[in-house]
Amino acid sequence: MGEEKVKIAETAGDMQHFVKHLLRDVQALEYMLENDWFETDITRIGAEQEMCLINKNYKPAYKAMQILEEFHPDWLTTELAQFNLEANLSPQVFTGTAFADMEAELRSHLRQIHEVASRHDCRILLTGILPSLRKFDLNIDKLTPKERYIALMVALKKLRGSDYELHLDGIDELKIRHDSPLLEACNTSFQVHLQTAPKDFVKMYNIALAIAGPTLAMAANSPVLFGKRLWHETRIALFQQSIDSRTNKDHLRSKSPRVTFGNGWLKKSVLEIYKEDIMRFRTLLGIDIEEDSLQALAEGKTPKLKALQVHNGTVYRWNRPCYGISPNGKPHLRIENRIFGAGPTVLDEMANTAFWLGAMVGIADQYHDVREKMGFEDARDNFIKGARTGIDSKFTWFDNKKIAARDLTEHELLPLARLGLEKQNIAAQDIDKYLDIIAERAKRHMNGARWILITYTKFMKETNHDESATSLTAAIWHNQIQTKPAHLWEIPELQQFDQYDPSNLLVEEFMSTDILTVRKEDILEYAAALMAWGNSEFLPVEDENGLLVGLITNKLILARFAKCNQEEHGKKLSNLDAVGDIMLKNPLTVTPQSTILEVINLMNQHNIIALPVVKGGELVGVISEKDFMLICKRLIQRLHKDKSE
């Protein structure tokens, strides 16, 4: 859980005070490492489960605070957005039935949350990115109203000094601008922790870097964002871009993003990471600190290192070092794996956990130093490949071996993971249960990301992106409660699980954004050709800045042709006849936040076939009769289906 009492430093003195404690915390950590203060005789594992809240229409439900007002156990907390929650699992000694116990506790937590959520007309969903998310779900008013989140958003926005730009491509392309770093809230993860003795930390951390790409590839589960099919694990690129404080410059100065895989292998100590992050990234937040960590050491007490932990919480390494204090009062170190998306099921999450932890221990047992087997650049490249193409990736593995993700998993990583879990004396039935899920993913060439891409592509051939995304979310939820892992899910029919209700839709959710346009200086023949080729009855007219200046329809063009034929006895139009001569100069428009009923009333009242959608004068979409016909078609089909049943 994050520190609740963080704040923005209001004065230079406040920041100087915080940085002073930050540096003293580093000194204290260095002293404890050199003098063997750390717990070394036990290995624990743990996890954090982030989740989405959805309403009966499978759209985000902003009910986190209401749920926590009614139900607030120590293990449940808020997340950045009001449609997210996080459950923290108890640390388990890494042996015996640790995985079964973790799964049982997680299922118990989720059942309790579901019972409370249902009383607030919502339910929980485990998914890397909620497919039914809309851009306006990330407006700043959806931020969870807690001081630490507000402080983080303000600090990130101030550091960047401009809007955030998101540019991702996969099957589709997404390029948008947003005015807040709340885009980060799209991401929902299942974070796994491994306690590691200081003497083993360098070796184990480097192994975590080496296997990040392959393990991520097999677990990928977030390929759809805002109706676009992007990376198999879109979270990776989205998280970096959503809080990136860097801006484009005309020089080649290198600056690291706050979300990072890292810049090289770890060499000597965990201190390298903490020091590098202080060197590279300015402090964003402060906290009132009463404890002097060096004074605590002098008194024989284990310091909390609050300043260091606050700063560490604002630098987002995909494998992040964590400092903690065990129940016996001794400090400990953990590696936090942040690469796995939530879901698609609890079983899938536990399989990912067992696979990663087993591979960590198995590789440590079989190899002296992974740095002797592969270059850091290959590890980082593998990570990006795993995020981009998932289970379809091809990696550079040990000794420069080129190998497909499925083959690497089946022939090398799974045997190593099994060896590692056996070394930890994990129950044999649990090893089989969880690792067999990974093996079946490789055999069937199917994981959460592949299933989502296949399903969403199928839906998009039948309807618009809003119904496709909503129906996909419904299918994930219904499959999730059946508990079967995702590689066993069947590809559903469009309305198999969802009774789609478009009556409350906003224009932003179903408008067409792939728009053909003309400019007022274009000749009429050109506009007529575009309409014919694009099978359209109208074209918006925009200027060079994308601002709407008019609308031209086939009726206006036909009327112009007819007038020419009557007045000039069939003489052809002059090349000087331009769109601007006959266009409708002040067309009716709607905004992205207009409702579907408002649009229908406008179109009926004015007997028009299309409405441009504008925001601040800029053309952002179009609503036409065709869009409504598609919605009506789906509603009629549903009514017919309901009657026949």
Secondary structure, DSSP 8 states (H G I E B T S, - for coil): ---TTEE---SHHHHHHHHHHHHHHHHHHHHHHHTT-S--S--EEEEEEEEEEE-TTSSB---HHHHHHH---TTEEE-SBTTEEEEE---EESSBTHHHHHHHHHHHHHHHHHHHHHTTT-EEE--SB-TT--GGGGSGGGB---HHHHHHHHHHHHHH-S-EEEEEESSSEEEEEESSGGGGGGB-BEEEEEEE-HHHHHHHHHHHHHHHHHHHHHH--B-EETTEE--TBHHHHHHHHHT------SS------SEES-SS---S-THHHHHHHHHHS----EE-----HHHHHHTT-----HHHHHHHTTSEESEEEEEEE-TTS-EEEEEEE---B--S-HHHHHHHHHHHHHHHHHHHHH-S-GGGTS-HHHHHHHHHHHHHHGGG-EEEEGGGEEEEHHHHIIIIIHHHHHHHHHHTTB-HHHHHHHHHHHHHHHHHT--HHHHHHHHHHHHHTTS-HHHHHHHHHHHHHHHHTTT--GGG-----TTSS----GGG-BHHHH-B-S---B-TTSBHHHHHHHHHHTT-SEEEEE-TTSBEEEEEEHHHHHHHHHHHHHHHTT----TT-BHHHHSBSS---B-TT-BHHHHHHHHHHHT-SEEEEEETTEEEEEEEHHHHHHHHHHHHHHHHHHHH-
